[in-house]
Structures are given as C-alpha cells and as structure tokens.
Amino acid sequence: MSDSLGIHLDGVTLDLPVFGGATRSMRAELVQRFLPNRKSRFVEDSVSVLRDITLSLGTGDRIGLQGHNGAGKSSLLRLLAGIYWPTHGIARVDGSVRCLFGLNPGIQEEGTGYENIKILSRLLGYPKSELAAIEADVAEFCDLGSALDRPVRTYSDGMRLRLCFGVITARPADILLIDEVIGVGDREFKEKAIERMKALIFRSGILVLASHDAEILTSFCTESIRMERGSIVERTSLTTDDQ
C-alpha cells in the first residue's frame, strides 16, 4: 500500500458537454468554421455536474456517498478514478485505484470462464505471479463448476455477474471506488458478495462507495457525504452497533 495514500480535491468543478447527436455536432462545427459570426442553434452546451468540491481523504477513511439520482455521486467517483478531469480546481489522487462501476470490464464473449479470469486479471493489473491463486479463488467464489469451461456468451446474467465480481474483488487496492455494484444479483449472491466486500475493504486503504441502500452504507462506511446538485452539502459520521 502506498505510503503517500490520499485523495485531495480543492475547489473542483466539472463541466460535461451536452451534444445533440452526431448530425447536430457536425452541423455546428460547419457553421462555426464557415460562418464564425453566426450563432448556430446546434452549438454544443455544457452542464456543471460537480461544483466547487473540496475534499481530503486519507488511509482508513470509509466514505458513503448519498443523494438523489443526478446529485453528482457517479461523476465524483469517475473524477477520482481519472475518467474525468476537473474543468476548474485541483484534483490529486495518490495510490492505486480499483473501480467497481460495472461488471463487464473487457470480458471476451468467446472466451471460457477460466480464460476470462486470466484476461480480466491482467486488465486489472494483477501480478502475473498471482494469477493461479486468483483463478482458484475466483472459481471457488463463483461456484460455477464446469460452466467455467464454457464460453461466457453461454452464461446467464447472474453467472456473468458472479464471474466478473469475483475477479474485480480478488485483490485489494489503495483506493476502492464503488458505484452501486453490491446491490445487484439474487439475495444469496448479495449476501456472499457483501462478505467478500468486507474482506476486500478491510485490506484496502480508502473506500468511497455510492449507494441508495442505507444498510450497505452503514455496513461498510464510517462517514457519509450527502450531495445535491453537484455539491457536497453535508459530511457526517455513521455509527452502528458493530462499528
């Protein structure tokens, strides 16, 4: 784990462009190129999805992001992951980052389950020397048996979920970013996934988790950040009898 582990945001604003489709974008470009003094109704606009975010997190912080859809939770996670870059302000993230934003990260449909465990492990940057151990761990967790020898294109959504979740959570990271991924799947898998997540979070340095599920937030997080319209409006402690 990195000695200088941390997340530091100072006055961060993120504006994302709003496009009207490929045809409108092309037309807007032509209008601006050949008629620079004419304002086109097709010119792209932008919307502020994060506004003046200042936040510092260090080792041991377990943060739950709360807020309605469109409050800015997912945008903040993606900025921390380096997918977005601030329009204004300073964003510094020190440490390795693991993102659980989706459950099909580079999966190969024609590859078998075992082959995809290796492929996804390498995409996630897992050490080559640990691939055999990771394969055995994921196979046990997924409990897919002989299906791991079949192409993933033959899997149901639930089987695919088990495989991908197992690989993504196979090793800890300095900084763990999660966007609602735990709240999917059947009840039996959700309970199993929560236990696996607890072990992963315990071994990771910083957790930032966005969820609408209060039970999940109180199970994993020690603090809550509430967002509204792209801004942080409240940061409070979360306590449970188990913490």
C-alpha positions as CSV (number, residue, x, y, z in Angstrom):
1,M,0.0,0.0,0.0
2,S,1.3,3.5,-0.9
3,D,3.0,5.5,1.9
4,S,1.5,8.7,0.5
5,L,-2.0,7.4,0.1
6,G,-4.6,10.1,-0.2
7,I,-7.3,12.0,-2.1
8,H,-7.2,15.8,-2.2
9,L,-9.7,17.9,-4.1
10,D,-9.6,21.7,-3.9
11,G,-12.4,23.8,-5.5
12,V,-13.1,21.2,-8.1
13,T,-15.7,21.9,-10.8
14,L,-16.6,19.5,-13.6
15,D,-18.4,20.6,-16.7
16,L,-19.5,18.0,-19.2
17,P,-20.5,18.8,-22.8
18,V,-24.1,18.2,-23.9
19,F,-24.3,17.0,-27.5
20,G,-27.4,17.0,-29.7
21,G,-26.2,13.9,-31.7
22,A,-23.7,13.3,-34.4
23,T,-25.6,15.3,-37.1
24,R,-26.1,18.3,-34.9
25,S,-22.5,18.3,-33.8
26,M,-21.2,18.1,-37.4
27,R,-23.5,20.9,-38.4
28,A,-22.4,23.0,-35.5
29,E,-18.8,22.6,-36.5
30,L,-19.5,23.6,-40.1
31,V,-21.4,26.6,-39.0
32,Q,-18.7,27.8,-36.7
33,R,-16.0,27.1,-39.4
34,F,-17.6,28.8,-42.3
35,L,-19.9,31.3,-40.6
36,P,-18.0,32.3,-37.4
37,N,-20.2,35.3,-36.7
38,R,-23.4,33.3,-36.9
39,K,-24.6,31.6,-33.7
40,S,-25.9,28.1,-34.5
41,R,-28.8,26.5,-32.6
42,F,-26.8,23.3,-32.9
43,V,-23.7,24.5,-31.0
44,E,-23.0,22.2,-28.0
45,D,-23.6,23.3,-24.5
46,S,-22.2,22.1,-21.2
47,V,-23.6,21.3,-17.8
48,S,-21.9,21.5,-14.4
49,V,-22.1,18.1,-12.7
50,L,-19.7,19.0,-9.9
51,R,-19.5,22.4,-8.3
52,D,-16.7,23.6,-6.0
53,I,-15.8,20.3,-4.4
54,T,-13.2,20.4,-1.7
55,L,-12.4,17.1,0.0
56,S,-9.4,15.4,1.7
57,L,-9.4,11.7,2.5
58,G,-6.6,9.5,3.9
59,T,-5.8,6.0,5.0
60,G,-8.7,4.4,6.9
61,D,-11.4,6.7,5.5
62,R,-14.6,4.8,4.6
63,I,-16.9,7.2,2.8
64,G,-20.5,6.6,1.7
65,L,-21.9,8.9,-1.0
66,Q,-25.6,9.7,-0.7
67,G,-28.0,11.8,-2.7
68,H,-30.7,11.5,-5.3
69,N,-30.0,10.5,-8.9
70,G,-28.2,13.3,-10.6
71,A,-26.7,14.6,-7.4
72,G,-23.2,14.1,-8.7
73,K,-22.2,10.8,-6.9
74,S,-21.2,8.9,-10.0
75,S,-19.5,11.9,-11.5
76,L,-17.4,12.4,-8.4
77,L,-16.4,8.7,-8.4
78,R,-15.3,8.9,-12.1
79,L,-13.3,12.0,-11.4
80,L,-11.5,10.2,-8.6
81,A,-10.9,7.3,-11.0
82,G,-9.3,9.6,-13.5
83,I,-12.0,9.1,-16.1
84,Y,-12.9,12.8,-15.9
85,W,-10.5,15.7,-15.3
86,P,-11.6,18.9,-13.5
87,T,-12.7,21.9,-15.5
88,H,-11.6,24.1,-12.6
89,G,-9.7,23.4,-9.4
90,I,-7.1,20.8,-8.4
91,A,-7.6,17.0,-8.0
92,R,-4.8,14.8,-6.7
93,V,-5.2,11.1,-6.1
94,D,-2.2,9.2,-4.7
95,G,-2.3,5.4,-4.7
96,S,-3.5,2.6,-6.8
97,V,-7.2,2.8,-7.7
98,R,-9.7,0.0,-8.2
99,C,-13.2,0.8,-9.7
100,L,-16.3,-1.2,-9.4
101,F,-18.5,0.8,-11.8
102,G,-19.7,-2.1,-14.0
103,L,-19.4,-5.8,-14.2
104,N,-18.2,-6.4,-17.8
105,P,-14.8,-4.8,-17.9
106,G,-13.2,-6.1,-21.1
107,I,-14.9,-9.5,-21.0
108,Q,-14.4,-11.7,-24.0
109,E,-17.6,-13.4,-25.1
110,E,-16.0,-16.3,-26.9
111,G,-13.5,-17.0,-24.1
112,T,-14.2,-19.5,-21.4
113,G,-14.8,-18.5,-17.8
114,Y,-11.3,-19.6,-16.9
115,E,-9.8,-17.6,-19.8
116,N,-11.7,-14.5,-18.8
117,I,-10.5,-14.8,-15.3
118,K,-6.9,-14.5,-16.7
119,I,-7.8,-11.8,-19.2
120,L,-9.7,-9.6,-16.6
121,S,-6.9,-10.1,-14.0
122,R,-4.3,-8.8,-16.4
123,L,-6.5,-5.8,-17.4
124,L,-6.8,-5.0,-13.7
125,G,-3.1,-5.1,-13.3
126,Y,-2.9,-8.1,-11.0
127,P,0.7,-9.6,-10.8
128,K,1.3,-12.5,-13.2
129,S,2.8,-14.5,-10.4
130,E,-0.6,-14.5,-8.6
131,L,-2.8,-15.5,-11.5
132,A,-3.0,-19.2,-10.5
133,A,-4.1,-18.3,-6.9
134,I,-6.6,-15.7,-8.2
135,E,-8.1,-18.2,-10.6
136,A,-8.6,-20.8,-7.8
137,D,-10.0,-18.1,-5.5
138,V,-12.5,-16.8,-8.1
139,A,-13.6,-20.3,-9.2
140,E,-14.4,-21.1,-5.6
141,F,-16.2,-17.9,-5.0
142,C,-18.3,-18.0,-8.2
143,D,-19.3,-21.6,-7.7
144,L,-19.9,-22.1,-11.4
145,G,-18.4,-25.5,-11.6
146,S,-17.9,-26.9,-15.1
147,A,-19.5,-23.8,-16.6
148,L,-16.1,-22.1,-16.3
149,D,-15.0,-24.3,-19.2
150,R,-17.7,-22.9,-21.4
151,P,-17.7,-19.6,-23.5
152,V,-19.0,-16.7,-21.5
153,R,-21.6,-16.0,-24.2
154,T,-23.5,-19.0,-22.9
155,Y,-23.8,-17.5,-19.4
156,S,-26.9,-16.0,-17.9
157,D,-26.7,-12.5,-16.4
158,G,-26.3,-14.0,-13.0
159,M,-23.5,-16.2,-13.9
160,R,-21.7,-13.4,-15.6
161,L,-22.2,-11.2,-12.5
162,R,-20.6,-13.9,-10.3
163,L,-17.6,-14.2,-12.6
164,C,-16.9,-10.5,-13.0
165,F,-17.5,-9.6,-9.4
166,G,-15.2,-12.4,-8.3
167,V,-12.3,-11.2,-10.4
168,I,-12.8,-7.5,-9.6
169,T,-12.7,-8.2,-5.8
170,A,-9.9,-10.7,-5.9
171,R,-7.2,-8.3,-4.7
172,P,-7.2,-5.2,-2.5
173,A,-6.3,-1.7,-3.7
174,D,-5.1,1.5,-2.1
175,I,-8.3,3.3,-3.1
176,L,-11.5,1.4,-3.7
177,L,-14.3,3.2,-5.7
178,I,-17.7,1.5,-5.8
179,D,-20.9,2.6,-7.6
180,E,-24.0,0.6,-6.6
181,V,-22.4,-2.7,-7.7
182,I,-23.3,-4.6,-4.5
183,G,-27.0,-4.1,-4.8
184,V,-27.4,-6.4,-7.8
185,G,-27.9,-10.1,-8.1
186,D,-30.1,-12.5,-6.1
187,R,-30.3,-12.4,-2.3
188,E,-28.0,-15.4,-1.8
189,F,-25.3,-13.9,-4.0
190,K,-25.7,-10.4,-2.5
191,E,-25.0,-11.8,1.0
192,K,-22.0,-13.7,-0.3
193,A,-20.8,-10.6,-2.1
194,I,-21.1,-8.4,1.0
195,E,-19.0,-10.8,3.0
196,R,-16.3,-10.7,0.2
197,M,-16.5,-6.9,0.1
198,K,-16.0,-6.7,3.8
199,A,-12.7,-8.6,3.5
200,L,-11.6,-6.5,0.5
201,I,-12.4,-3.2,2.2
202,F,-10.6,-4.3,5.3
203,R,-7.4,-4.8,3.2
204,S,-7.9,-1.5,1.2
205,G,-6.7,1.9,2.3
206,I,-9.6,4.3,1.3
207,L,-13.2,3.4,0.4
208,V,-15.6,5.7,-1.5
209,L,-19.0,4.0,-2.1
210,A,-22.1,5.4,-3.7
211,S,-25.3,3.7,-2.9
212,H,-29.0,4.2,-2.2
213,D,-29.0,1.3,0.2
214,A,-28.7,2.6,3.8
215,E,-27.9,-1.0,5.1
216,I,-24.9,-1.3,2.7
217,L,-23.6,2.2,3.7
218,T,-23.8,1.5,7.4
219,S,-22.2,-1.9,6.9
220,F,-19.1,-0.6,5.1
221,C,-18.7,3.1,5.8
222,T,-17.8,5.2,8.9
223,E,-18.8,8.6,7.3
224,S,-21.5,9.8,4.9
225,I,-21.2,12.6,2.4
226,R,-24.5,13.9,1.1
227,M,-24.5,15.5,-2.4
228,E,-27.1,17.8,-4.0
229,R,-26.8,19.3,-7.5
230,G,-23.2,18.5,-7.8
231,S,-22.1,19.9,-4.4
232,I,-21.3,18.4,-1.0
233,V,-23.9,19.7,1.4
234,E,-23.1,17.5,4.5
235,R,-20.5,15.2,5.9
236,T,-21.5,13.2,9.0
237,S,-20.4,10.2,11.0
238,L,-22.1,6.8,10.5
239,T,-22.2,4.6,13.5
240,T,-23.7,1.1,14.0
241,D,-23.6,-1.3,16.9
242,D,-20.9,-3.3,15.0
243,Q,-18.5,-0.4,14.5
